[in-house]
Amino acid sequence: MRSLRKQLGSDAGLCDSWWEARRMAQGDTVEMMSDEQREEWKREQADQYADRLAKHFTTKLSRHPEVAAMALASYFGRKLPELVTELRGHLPEEDEDDDF
Protein backbone atom coordinates (compact mmCIF):
# COMPACT_ATOMS: atom_id res chain seq x y z
CA MET A 1 0.00 0.00 0.00
CA ARG A 2 2.81 2.39 0.82
CA SER A 3 4.54 1.73 -2.47
CA LEU A 4 1.27 2.31 -4.31
CA ARG A 5 0.74 5.62 -2.52
CA LYS A 6 4.31 6.61 -3.34
CA GLN A 7 3.81 5.62 -6.99
CA LEU A 8 0.59 7.63 -7.35
CA GLY A 9 1.79 10.61 -5.36
CA SER A 10 -0.87 13.28 -4.95
CA ASP A 11 -3.22 11.36 -7.27
CA ALA A 12 -3.66 8.75 -4.54
CA GLY A 13 -6.05 11.16 -2.80
CA LEU A 14 -8.38 11.06 -5.80
CA CYS A 15 -9.27 7.43 -5.10
CA ASP A 16 -11.99 6.47 -2.65
CA SER A 17 -10.75 2.94 -2.14
CA TRP A 18 -7.71 0.73 -2.28
CA TRP A 19 -8.91 -1.11 -5.40
CA GLU A 20 -9.45 2.16 -7.29
CA ALA A 21 -5.92 3.29 -6.44
CA ARG A 22 -4.56 -0.07 -7.52
CA ARG A 23 -6.37 0.08 -10.85
CA MET A 24 -5.16 3.63 -11.39
CA ALA A 25 -1.58 2.57 -10.74
CA GLN A 26 -1.94 -0.29 -13.23
CA GLY A 27 -3.03 2.20 -15.87
CA ASP A 28 -6.60 1.02 -16.15
CA THR A 29 -8.76 3.71 -17.64
CA VAL A 30 -11.80 2.72 -15.64
CA GLU A 31 -14.10 5.58 -14.84
CA MET A 32 -14.60 6.22 -11.17
CA MET A 33 -17.82 4.69 -9.90
CA SER A 34 -20.63 6.90 -8.75
CA ASP A 35 -21.94 6.42 -5.22
CA GLU A 36 -24.95 4.60 -6.64
CA GLN A 37 -22.76 2.26 -8.72
CA ARG A 38 -20.52 1.61 -5.71
CA GLU A 39 -23.54 0.71 -3.53
CA GLU A 40 -24.86 -1.60 -6.24
CA TRP A 41 -21.44 -3.29 -6.53
CA LYS A 42 -21.28 -3.76 -2.74
CA ARG A 43 -24.80 -5.26 -2.71
CA GLU A 44 -23.86 -7.70 -5.49
CA GLN A 45 -20.70 -8.72 -3.63
CA ALA A 46 -22.64 -9.18 -0.37
CA ASP A 47 -25.24 -11.34 -2.14
CA GLN A 48 -22.51 -13.51 -3.65
CA TYR A 49 -20.82 -13.95 -0.26
CA ALA A 50 -24.17 -14.78 1.36
CA ASP A 51 -24.83 -17.42 -1.30
CA ARG A 52 -21.40 -18.94 -0.74
CA LEU A 53 -21.91 -19.01 3.03
CA ALA A 54 -25.32 -20.65 2.61
CA LYS A 55 -23.93 -23.30 0.26
CA HIS A 56 -21.06 -24.13 2.58
CA PHE A 57 -22.71 -23.86 6.00
CA THR A 58 -26.37 -24.46 5.05
CA THR A 59 -28.33 -23.34 8.15
CA LYS A 60 -25.62 -24.01 10.75
CA LEU A 61 -24.65 -20.35 11.18
CA SER A 62 -28.22 -19.13 11.56
CA ARG A 63 -29.15 -21.93 13.97
CA HIS A 64 -26.14 -21.25 16.20
CA PRO A 65 -25.66 -17.46 16.36
CA GLU A 66 -23.26 -17.65 19.32
CA VAL A 67 -20.95 -20.02 17.45
CA ALA A 68 -21.29 -17.88 14.31
CA ALA A 69 -20.35 -14.80 16.35
CA MET A 70 -17.31 -16.58 17.77
CA ALA A 71 -16.23 -17.64 14.27
CA LEU A 72 -16.64 -14.10 12.94
CA ALA A 73 -14.74 -12.66 15.90
CA SER A 74 -11.89 -15.04 15.20
CA TYR A 75 -11.96 -14.29 11.47
CA PHE A 76 -12.14 -10.49 11.75
CA GLY A 77 -9.70 -10.11 14.64
CA ARG A 78 -8.77 -6.43 15.03
CA LYS A 79 -11.42 -5.45 12.47
CA LEU A 80 -14.26 -6.83 14.61
CA PRO A 81 -15.30 -3.38 15.99
CA GLU A 82 -15.60 -2.12 12.41
CA LEU A 83 -17.80 -5.12 11.55
CA VAL A 84 -20.02 -4.47 14.58
CA THR A 85 -20.43 -0.85 13.52
CA GLU A 86 -21.43 -1.93 10.01
CA LEU A 87 -23.83 -4.58 11.34
CA ARG A 88 -25.65 -1.99 13.46
CA GLY A 89 -26.65 -0.28 10.22
CA HIS A 90 -28.41 -3.47 9.11
CA LEU A 91 -30.49 -4.01 12.25
CA PRO A 92 -34.19 -3.23 12.11
CA GLU A 93 -35.19 -0.15 14.03
CA GLU A 94 -36.50 -0.92 17.50
CA ASP A 95 -39.51 0.72 19.09
CA GLU A 96 -38.74 2.27 22.46
CA ASP A 97 -41.58 0.22 23.94
CA ASP A 98 -40.03 -3.10 22.87
CA ASP A 99 -38.36 -4.98 25.68
CA PHE A 100 -36.36 -8.01 24.62
C-alpha positions as CSV (number, residue, x, y, z in Angstrom):
1,M,0.0,0.0,0.0
2,R,2.8,2.4,0.8
3,S,4.5,1.7,-2.5
4,L,1.3,2.3,-4.3
5,R,0.7,5.6,-2.5
6,K,4.3,6.6,-3.3
7,Q,3.8,5.6,-7.0
8,L,0.6,7.6,-7.4
9,G,1.8,10.6,-5.4
10,S,-0.9,13.3,-4.9
11,D,-3.2,11.4,-7.3
12,A,-3.7,8.7,-4.5
13,G,-6.0,11.2,-2.8
14,L,-8.4,11.1,-5.8
15,C,-9.3,7.4,-5.1
16,D,-12.0,6.5,-2.7
17,S,-10.8,2.9,-2.1
18,W,-7.7,0.7,-2.3
19,W,-8.9,-1.1,-5.4
20,E,-9.5,2.2,-7.3
21,A,-5.9,3.3,-6.4
22,R,-4.6,-0.1,-7.5
23,R,-6.4,0.1,-10.8
24,M,-5.2,3.6,-11.4
25,A,-1.6,2.6,-10.7
26,Q,-1.9,-0.3,-13.2
27,G,-3.0,2.2,-15.9
28,D,-6.6,1.0,-16.1
29,T,-8.8,3.7,-17.6
30,V,-11.8,2.7,-15.6
31,E,-14.1,5.6,-14.8
32,M,-14.6,6.2,-11.2
33,M,-17.8,4.7,-9.9
34,S,-20.6,6.9,-8.8
35,D,-21.9,6.4,-5.2
36,E,-25.0,4.6,-6.6
37,Q,-22.8,2.3,-8.7
38,R,-20.5,1.6,-5.7
39,E,-23.5,0.7,-3.5
40,E,-24.9,-1.6,-6.2
41,W,-21.4,-3.3,-6.5
42,K,-21.3,-3.8,-2.7
43,R,-24.8,-5.3,-2.7
44,E,-23.9,-7.7,-5.5
45,Q,-20.7,-8.7,-3.6
46,A,-22.6,-9.2,-0.4
47,D,-25.2,-11.3,-2.1
48,Q,-22.5,-13.5,-3.7
49,Y,-20.8,-13.9,-0.3
50,A,-24.2,-14.8,1.4
51,D,-24.8,-17.4,-1.3
52,R,-21.4,-18.9,-0.7
53,L,-21.9,-19.0,3.0
54,A,-25.3,-20.6,2.6
55,K,-23.9,-23.3,0.3
56,H,-21.1,-24.1,2.6
57,F,-22.7,-23.9,6.0
58,T,-26.4,-24.5,5.0
59,T,-28.3,-23.3,8.2
60,K,-25.6,-24.0,10.7
61,L,-24.7,-20.3,11.2
62,S,-28.2,-19.1,11.6
63,R,-29.1,-21.9,14.0
64,H,-26.1,-21.3,16.2
65,P,-25.7,-17.5,16.4
66,E,-23.3,-17.6,19.3
67,V,-20.9,-20.0,17.4
68,A,-21.3,-17.9,14.3
69,A,-20.3,-14.8,16.3
70,M,-17.3,-16.6,17.8
71,A,-16.2,-17.6,14.3
72,L,-16.6,-14.1,12.9
73,A,-14.7,-12.7,15.9
74,S,-11.9,-15.0,15.2
75,Y,-12.0,-14.3,11.5
76,F,-12.1,-10.5,11.7
77,G,-9.7,-10.1,14.6
78,R,-8.8,-6.4,15.0
79,K,-11.4,-5.5,12.5
80,L,-14.3,-6.8,14.6
81,P,-15.3,-3.4,16.0
82,E,-15.6,-2.1,12.4
83,L,-17.8,-5.1,11.6
84,V,-20.0,-4.5,14.6
85,T,-20.4,-0.8,13.5
86,E,-21.4,-1.9,10.0
87,L,-23.8,-4.6,11.3
88,R,-25.6,-2.0,13.5
89,G,-26.7,-0.3,10.2
90,H,-28.4,-3.5,9.1
91,L,-30.5,-4.0,12.3
92,P,-34.2,-3.2,12.1
93,E,-35.2,-0.2,14.0
94,E,-36.5,-0.9,17.5
95,D,-39.5,0.7,19.1
96,E,-38.7,2.3,22.5
97,D,-41.6,0.2,23.9
98,D,-40.0,-3.1,22.9
99,D,-38.4,-5.0,25.7
100,F,-36.4,-8.0,24.6
